[in-house]
Amino acid sequence: MEVGREIYSGAMCISKKKEDKEEGRFNALFFGMLCLGFLWALGWAQKILWFY
């Protein structure tokens, strides 16, 4: 179930990134980094939950 949510949020991040590209490259980069950090945190949470 978690993986599906991860893919969905990733798709949302990509579409959001495309919208922000019109406003400015800095905004797109910021949201891209934010989404990557969020997905990275989700991945670590999954690893910890699977480990215990």
PyMOL Python script that loads the backbone (N, CA, C, O; Angstrom):
from pymol import cmd

cmd.read_pdbstr("""\
ATOM      1  N   MET A   1       0.829  -1.205   0.000  1.00  0.00           N
ATOM      2  CA  MET A   1       0.000   0.000   0.000  1.00  0.00           C
ATOM      3  C   MET A   1       0.871   1.267   0.000  1.00  0.00           C
ATOM      4  O   MET A   1       0.572   2.240  -0.692  1.00  0.00           O
ATOM      5  N   GLU A   2       1.933   1.233   0.776  1.00  0.00           N
ATOM      6  CA  GLU A   2       2.826   2.393   0.875  1.00  0.00           C
ATOM      7  C   GLU A   2       3.463   2.731  -0.469  1.00  0.00           C
ATOM      8  O   GLU A   2       3.619   3.902  -0.815  1.00  0.00           O
ATOM      9  N   VAL A   3       3.831   1.690  -1.227  1.00  0.00           N
ATOM     10  CA  VAL A   3       4.487   1.915  -2.516  1.00  0.00           C
ATOM     11  C   VAL A   3       3.557   2.669  -3.463  1.00  0.00           C
ATOM     12  O   VAL A   3       4.000   3.561  -4.186  1.00  0.00           O
ATOM     13  N   GLY A   4       2.277   2.317  -3.463  1.00  0.00           N
ATOM     14  CA  GLY A   4       1.306   3.002  -4.311  1.00  0.00           C
ATOM     15  C   GLY A   4       1.216   4.480  -3.958  1.00  0.00           C
ATOM     16  O   GLY A   4       1.135   5.334  -4.841  1.00  0.00           O
ATOM     17  N   ARG A   5       1.232   4.778  -2.662  1.00  0.00           N
ATOM     18  CA  ARG A   5       1.176   6.165  -2.214  1.00  0.00           C
ATOM     19  C   ARG A   5       2.438   6.907  -2.648  1.00  0.00           C
ATOM     20  O   ARG A   5       2.376   8.076  -3.031  1.00  0.00           O
ATOM     21  N   GLU A   6       3.586   6.224  -2.586  1.00  0.00           N
ATOM     22  CA  GLU A   6       4.861   6.818  -2.984  1.00  0.00           C
ATOM     23  C   GLU A   6       4.839   7.192  -4.458  1.00  0.00           C
ATOM     24  O   GLU A   6       5.249   8.291  -4.832  1.00  0.00           O
ATOM     25  N   ILE A   7       4.359   6.277  -5.294  1.00  0.00           N
ATOM     26  CA  ILE A   7       4.286   6.526  -6.737  1.00  0.00           C
ATOM     27  C   ILE A   7       3.325   7.679  -7.017  1.00  0.00           C
ATOM     28  O   ILE A   7       3.606   8.534  -7.856  1.00  0.00           O
ATOM     29  N   TYR A   8       2.195   7.701  -6.319  1.00  0.00           N
ATOM     30  CA  TYR A   8       1.199   8.762  -6.515  1.00  0.00           C
ATOM     31  C   TYR A   8       1.783  10.125  -6.160  1.00  0.00           C
ATOM     32  O   TYR A   8       1.635  11.081  -6.922  1.00  0.00           O
ATOM     33  N   SER A   9       2.449  10.220  -5.002  1.00  0.00           N
ATOM     34  CA  SER A   9       3.040  11.490  -4.584  1.00  0.00           C
ATOM     35  C   SER A   9       4.156  11.887  -5.540  1.00  0.00           C
ATOM     36  O   SER A   9       4.358  13.073  -5.798  1.00  0.00           O
ATOM     37  N   GLY A  10       4.882  10.903  -6.067  1.00  0.00           N
ATOM     38  CA  GLY A  10       5.934  11.184  -7.041  1.00  0.00           C
ATOM     39  C   GLY A  10       5.352  11.783  -8.312  1.00  0.00           C
ATOM     40  O   GLY A  10       5.909  12.723  -8.879  1.00  0.00           O
ATOM     41  N   ALA A  11       4.216  11.227  -8.760  1.00  0.00           N
ATOM     42  CA  ALA A  11       3.552  11.747  -9.958  1.00  0.00           C
ATOM     43  C   ALA A  11       3.054  13.167  -9.712  1.00  0.00           C
ATOM     44  O   ALA A  11       3.148  14.020 -10.594  1.00  0.00           O
ATOM     45  N   MET A  12       2.529  13.423  -8.520  1.00  0.00           N
ATOM     46  CA  MET A  12       2.074  14.761  -8.161  1.00  0.00           C
ATOM     47  C   MET A  12       3.237  15.740  -8.189  1.00  0.00           C
ATOM     48  O   MET A  12       3.092  16.869  -8.657  1.00  0.00           O
ATOM     49  N   CYS A  13       4.395  15.308  -7.687  1.00  0.00           N
ATOM     50  CA  CYS A  13       5.583  16.156  -7.660  1.00  0.00           C
ATOM     51  C   CYS A  13       6.017  16.512  -9.072  1.00  0.00           C
ATOM     52  O   CYS A  13       6.376  17.657  -9.344  1.00  0.00           O
ATOM     53  N   ILE A  14       5.984  15.536  -9.973  1.00  0.00           N
ATOM     54  CA  ILE A  14       6.412  15.777 -11.354  1.00  0.00           C
ATOM     55  C   ILE A  14       5.485  16.782 -12.033  1.00  0.00           C
ATOM     56  O   ILE A  14       5.956  17.692 -12.716  1.00  0.00           O
ATOM     57  N   SER A  15       4.175  16.630 -11.855  1.00  0.00           N
ATOM     58  CA  SER A  15       3.228  17.552 -12.480  1.00  0.00           C
ATOM     59  C   SER A  15       3.370  18.949 -11.870  1.00  0.00           C
ATOM     60  O   SER A  15       3.274  19.952 -12.577  1.00  0.00           O
ATOM     61  N   LYS A  16       3.599  19.006 -10.562  1.00  0.00           N
ATOM     62  CA  LYS A  16       3.795  20.285  -9.887  1.00  0.00           C
ATOM     63  C   LYS A  16       5.057  20.961 -10.417  1.00  0.00           C
ATOM     64  O   LYS A  16       5.078  22.171 -10.643  1.00  0.00           O
ATOM     65  N   LYS A  17       6.107  20.165 -10.611  1.00  0.00           N
ATOM     66  CA  LYS A  17       7.373  20.676 -11.114  1.00  0.00           C
ATOM     67  C   LYS A  17       7.196  21.279 -12.508  1.00  0.00           C
ATOM     68  O   LYS A  17       7.786  22.317 -12.810  1.00  0.00           O
ATOM     69  N   LYS A  18       6.397  20.645 -13.352  1.00  0.00           N
ATOM     70  CA  LYS A  18       6.155  21.148 -14.706  1.00  0.00           C
ATOM     71  C   LYS A  18       5.421  22.488 -14.658  1.00  0.00           C
ATOM     72  O   LYS A  18       5.727  23.386 -15.443  1.00  0.00           O
ATOM     73  N   GLU A  19       4.465  22.632 -13.753  1.00  0.00           N
ATOM     74  CA  GLU A  19       3.726  23.889 -13.618  1.00  0.00           C
ATOM     75  C   GLU A  19       4.658  25.017 -13.193  1.00  0.00           C
ATOM     76  O   GLU A  19       4.588  26.125 -13.724  1.00  0.00           O
ATOM     77  N   ASP A  20       5.521  24.731 -12.240  1.00  0.00           N
ATOM     78  CA  ASP A  20       6.407  25.757 -11.702  1.00  0.00           C
ATOM     79  C   ASP A  20       7.504  26.158 -12.681  1.00  0.00           C
ATOM     80  O   ASP A  20       8.097  27.229 -12.550  1.00  0.00           O
ATOM     81  N   LYS A  21       7.769  25.307 -13.652  1.00  0.00           N
ATOM     82  CA  LYS A  21       8.818  25.615 -14.632  1.00  0.00           C
ATOM     83  C   LYS A  21       8.475  26.886 -15.406  1.00  0.00           C
ATOM     84  O   LYS A  21       9.372  27.611 -15.836  1.00  0.00           O
ATOM     85  N   GLU A  22       7.189  27.159 -15.586  1.00  0.00           N
ATOM     86  CA  GLU A  22       6.757  28.372 -16.282  1.00  0.00           C
ATOM     87  C   GLU A  22       7.064  29.610 -15.442  1.00  0.00           C
ATOM     88  O   GLU A  22       7.437  30.651 -15.983  1.00  0.00           O
ATOM     89  N   GLU A  23       6.909  29.501 -14.132  1.00  0.00           N
ATOM     90  CA  GLU A  23       7.170  30.634 -13.241  1.00  0.00           C
ATOM     91  C   GLU A  23       8.663  30.908 -13.134  1.00  0.00           C
ATOM     92  O   GLU A  23       9.090  32.062 -13.150  1.00  0.00           O
ATOM     93  N   GLY A  24       9.446  29.856 -13.025  1.00  0.00           N
ATOM     94  CA  GLY A  24      10.885  30.045 -12.901  1.00  0.00           C
ATOM     95  C   GLY A  24      11.589  28.752 -12.581  1.00  0.00           C
ATOM     96  O   GLY A  24      11.035  27.864 -11.935  1.00  0.00           O
ATOM     97  N   ARG A  25      12.831  28.659 -13.047  1.00  0.00           N
ATOM     98  CA  ARG A  25      13.583  27.420 -12.846  1.00  0.00           C
ATOM     99  C   ARG A  25      13.894  27.201 -11.373  1.00  0.00           C
ATOM    100  O   ARG A  25      13.965  26.054 -10.930  1.00  0.00           O
ATOM    101  N   PHE A  26      14.081  28.263 -10.606  1.00  0.00           N
ATOM    102  CA  PHE A  26      14.399  28.120  -9.187  1.00  0.00           C
ATOM    103  C   PHE A  26      13.258  27.448  -8.430  1.00  0.00           C
ATOM    104  O   PHE A  26      13.489  26.575  -7.594  1.00  0.00           O
ATOM    105  N   ASN A  27      12.025  27.861  -8.726  1.00  0.00           N
ATOM    106  CA  ASN A  27      10.852  27.255  -8.082  1.00  0.00           C
ATOM    107  C   ASN A  27      10.758  25.769  -8.401  1.00  0.00           C
ATOM    108  O   ASN A  27      10.476  24.955  -7.522  1.00  0.00           O
ATOM    109  N   ALA A  28      10.996  25.417  -9.668  1.00  0.00           N
ATOM    110  CA  ALA A  28      10.933  24.018 -10.088  1.00  0.00           C
ATOM    111  C   ALA A  28      11.996  23.205  -9.355  1.00  0.00           C
ATOM    112  O   ALA A  28      11.737  22.090  -8.902  1.00  0.00           O
ATOM    113  N   LEU A  29      13.181  23.770  -9.244  1.00  0.00           N
ATOM    114  CA  LEU A  29      14.276  23.080  -8.556  1.00  0.00           C
ATOM    115  C   LEU A  29      13.938  22.893  -7.082  1.00  0.00           C
ATOM    116  O   LEU A  29      14.174  21.827  -6.514  1.00  0.00           O
ATOM    117  N   PHE A  30      13.383  23.938  -6.465  1.00  0.00           N
ATOM    118  CA  PHE A  30      13.015  23.879  -5.048  1.00  0.00           C
ATOM    119  C   PHE A  30      11.977  22.789  -4.789  1.00  0.00           C
ATOM    120  O   PHE A  30      12.129  21.988  -3.867  1.00  0.00           O
ATOM    121  N   PHE A  31      10.928  22.760  -5.600  1.00  0.00           N
ATOM    122  CA  PHE A  31       9.888  21.746  -5.422  1.00  0.00           C
ATOM    123  C   PHE A  31      10.409  20.354  -5.731  1.00  0.00           C
ATOM    124  O   PHE A  31      10.010  19.378  -5.096  1.00  0.00           O
ATOM    125  N   GLY A  32      11.308  20.266  -6.712  1.00  0.00           N
ATOM    126  CA  GLY A  32      11.915  18.975  -7.040  1.00  0.00           C
ATOM    127  C   GLY A  32      12.707  18.427  -5.870  1.00  0.00           C
ATOM    128  O   GLY A  32      12.599  17.248  -5.534  1.00  0.00           O
ATOM    129  N   MET A  33      13.512  19.297  -5.242  1.00  0.00           N
ATOM    130  CA  MET A  33      14.315  18.885  -4.094  1.00  0.00           C
ATOM    131  C   MET A  33      13.409  18.514  -2.923  1.00  0.00           C
ATOM    132  O   MET A  33      13.667  17.544  -2.210  1.00  0.00           O
ATOM    133  N   LEU A  34      12.355  19.287  -2.732  1.00  0.00           N
ATOM    134  CA  LEU A  34      11.405  19.038  -1.645  1.00  0.00           C
ATOM    135  C   LEU A  34      10.751  17.665  -1.819  1.00  0.00           C
ATOM    136  O   LEU A  34      10.634  16.902  -0.860  1.00  0.00           O
ATOM    137  N   CYS A  35      10.329  17.360  -3.041  1.00  0.00           N
ATOM    138  CA  CYS A  35       9.687  16.074  -3.328  1.00  0.00           C
ATOM    139  C   CYS A  35      10.669  14.919  -3.176  1.00  0.00           C
ATOM    140  O   CYS A  35      10.315  13.863  -2.653  1.00  0.00           O
ATOM    141  N   LEU A  36      11.918  15.123  -3.638  1.00  0.00           N
ATOM    142  CA  LEU A  36      12.930  14.077  -3.496  1.00  0.00           C
ATOM    143  C   LEU A  36      13.177  13.789  -2.021  1.00  0.00           C
ATOM    144  O   LEU A  36      13.291  12.631  -1.619  1.00  0.00           O
ATOM    145  N   GLY A  37      13.259  14.840  -1.219  1.00  0.00           N
ATOM    146  CA  GLY A  37      13.465  14.672   0.222  1.00  0.00           C
ATOM    147  C   GLY A  37      12.300  13.926   0.861  1.00  0.00           C
ATOM    148  O   GLY A  37      12.496  13.078   1.731  1.00  0.00           O
ATOM    149  N   PHE A  38      11.089  14.249   0.423  1.00  0.00           N
ATOM    150  CA  PHE A  38       9.889  13.604   0.955  1.00  0.00           C
ATOM    151  C   PHE A  38       9.871  12.116   0.611  1.00  0.00           C
ATOM    152  O   PHE A  38       9.577  11.275   1.461  1.00  0.00           O
ATOM    153  N   LEU A  39      10.190  11.802  -0.651  1.00  0.00           N
ATOM    154  CA  LEU A  39      10.222  10.402  -1.081  1.00  0.00           C
ATOM    155  C   LEU A  39      11.341   9.645  -0.378  1.00  0.00           C
ATOM    156  O   LEU A  39      11.181   8.475  -0.028  1.00  0.00           O
ATOM    157  N   TRP A  40      12.479  10.314  -0.171  1.00  0.00           N
ATOM    158  CA  TRP A  40      13.614   9.697   0.529  1.00  0.00           C
ATOM    159  C   TRP A  40      13.218   9.351   1.962  1.00  0.00           C
ATOM    160  O   TRP A  40      13.537   8.272   2.461  1.00  0.00           O
ATOM    161  N   ALA A  41      12.516  10.281   2.621  1.00  0.00           N
ATOM    162  CA  ALA A  41      12.056  10.048   3.995  1.00  0.00           C
ATOM    163  C   ALA A  41      11.061   8.884   4.037  1.00  0.00           C
ATOM    164  O   ALA A  41      11.102   8.063   4.953  1.00  0.00           O
ATOM    165  N   LEU A  42      10.173   8.815   3.047  1.00  0.00           N
ATOM    166  CA  LEU A  42       9.209   7.708   2.976  1.00  0.00           C
ATOM    167  C   LEU A  42       9.930   6.379   2.811  1.00  0.00           C
ATOM    168  O   LEU A  42       9.564   5.383   3.434  1.00  0.00           O
ATOM    169  N   GLY A  43      10.953   6.371   1.970  1.00  0.00           N
ATOM    170  CA  GLY A  43      11.735   5.156   1.749  1.00  0.00           C
ATOM    171  C   GLY A  43      12.402   4.685   3.028  1.00  0.00           C
ATOM    172  O   GLY A  43      12.397   3.493   3.333  1.00  0.00           O
ATOM    173  N   TRP A  44      12.983   5.630   3.787  1.00  0.00           N
ATOM    174  CA  TRP A  44      13.631   5.270   5.048  1.00  0.00           C
ATOM    175  C   TRP A  44      12.611   4.768   6.063  1.00  0.00           C
ATOM    176  O   TRP A  44      12.879   3.820   6.801  1.00  0.00           O
ATOM    177  N   ALA A  45      11.441   5.404   6.102  1.00  0.00           N
ATOM    178  CA  ALA A  45      10.388   4.964   7.025  1.00  0.00           C
ATOM    179  C   ALA A  45       9.973   3.529   6.696  1.00  0.00           C
ATOM    180  O   ALA A  45       9.740   2.721   7.595  1.00  0.00           O
ATOM    181  N   GLN A  46       9.883   3.224   5.404  1.00  0.00           N
ATOM    182  CA  GLN A  46       9.537   1.864   4.976  1.00  0.00           C
ATOM    183  C   GLN A  46      10.606   0.873   5.429  1.00  0.00           C
ATOM    184  O   GLN A  46      10.283  -0.194   5.954  1.00  0.00           O
ATOM    185  N   LYS A  47      11.889   1.225   5.226  1.00  0.00           N
ATOM    186  CA  LYS A  47      12.982   0.334   5.611  1.00  0.00           C
ATOM    187  C   LYS A  47      12.954   0.056   7.107  1.00  0.00           C
ATOM    188  O   LYS A  47      13.128  -1.084   7.537  1.00  0.00           O
ATOM    189  N   ILE A  48      12.733   1.110   7.902  1.00  0.00           N
ATOM    190  CA  ILE A  48      12.703   0.958   9.363  1.00  0.00           C
ATOM    191  C   ILE A  48      11.525   0.073   9.777  1.00  0.00           C
ATOM    192  O   ILE A  48      11.672  -0.808  10.624  1.00  0.00           O
ATOM    193  N   LEU A  49      10.354   0.314   9.173  1.00  0.00           N
ATOM    194  CA  LEU A  49       9.172  -0.480   9.514  1.00  0.00           C
ATOM    195  C   LEU A  49       9.356  -1.943   9.121  1.00  0.00           C
ATOM    196  O   LEU A  49       8.938  -2.844   9.848  1.00  0.00           O
ATOM    197  N   TRP A  50       9.984  -2.177   7.967  1.00  0.00           N
ATOM    198  CA  TRP A  50      10.206  -3.553   7.520  1.00  0.00           C
ATOM    199  C   TRP A  50      11.246  -4.240   8.384  1.00  0.00           C
ATOM    200  O   TRP A  50      11.187  -5.452   8.588  1.00  0.00           O
ATOM    201  N   PHE A  51      12.204  -3.465   8.898  1.00  0.00           N
ATOM    202  CA  PHE A  51      13.286  -4.035   9.701  1.00  0.00           C
ATOM    203  C   PHE A  51      12.765  -4.545  11.038  1.00  0.00           C
ATOM    204  O   PHE A  51      13.174  -5.608  11.507  1.00  0.00           O
ATOM    205  N   TYR A  52      11.855  -3.777  11.654  1.00  0.00           N
ATOM    206  CA  TYR A  52      11.352  -4.168  12.977  1.00  0.00           C
ATOM    207  C   TYR A  52      10.198  -5.155  12.899  1.00  0.00           C
ATOM    208  O   TYR A  52       9.672  -5.574  13.930  1.00  0.00           O
TER     209      TYR A  52
END
""", "prot")
cmd.dss("prot")
cmd.show_as("cartoon", "prot")
cmd.util.cbc("prot")
cmd.orient("prot")
